[in-house]
Amino acid sequence: MRALLSLLTVLSISAAQDNLMVVGRVLGYDPRKGILRVDVESGACRGVQEFTYTKGMNPSILVNKRAMILLDSSHCEEGSKVVQIIVEGER
């Protein structure tokens, strides 16, 4: 029983995925490519980055707003998918 519990713990830890939170100003978007352009102000990810966003999301309301953006990656890389966006002042 103890061995089974240990195995399940290892499997659940290995399946976990870390997300990265960045803060920045949304500069614009490309609806054809599903790309959101963000001037990231936080951490090692600073500078203009492009992230993919989910179809059905309305990025036009985010342009020129500062936001916290949760990415599906544990490190900064172009093309990371946006998981959640919280616009500053609208929590």
C-alpha positions, 0 to 999 in steps of 0.5 A: 500500500505504501509503495502504491501511494509513493508511486501515485505521488511521483506520478502526480508531481511529474504531471504537474505544470508550472505557469509563469505570471508576467506583468506588462502593457498590452501593445496590440494583437493579430487576430489572424495569427492569434498573437498578443503583443505585450511589453513585459515589465517583470522578471527575466521576460522583460521587453516586447514579447508575443504570446498566443491567445485562445480563440474567442478571447476579445483582446481589443479591450486589452490594448493599452492596458496594464495586465497580469498575464498567466502563461502555460509555461514555467519560463519565458518563451515567445509563443507561450499560450495565455491561460488567464489575464487580469487587467490592472484595476479590474479584479 
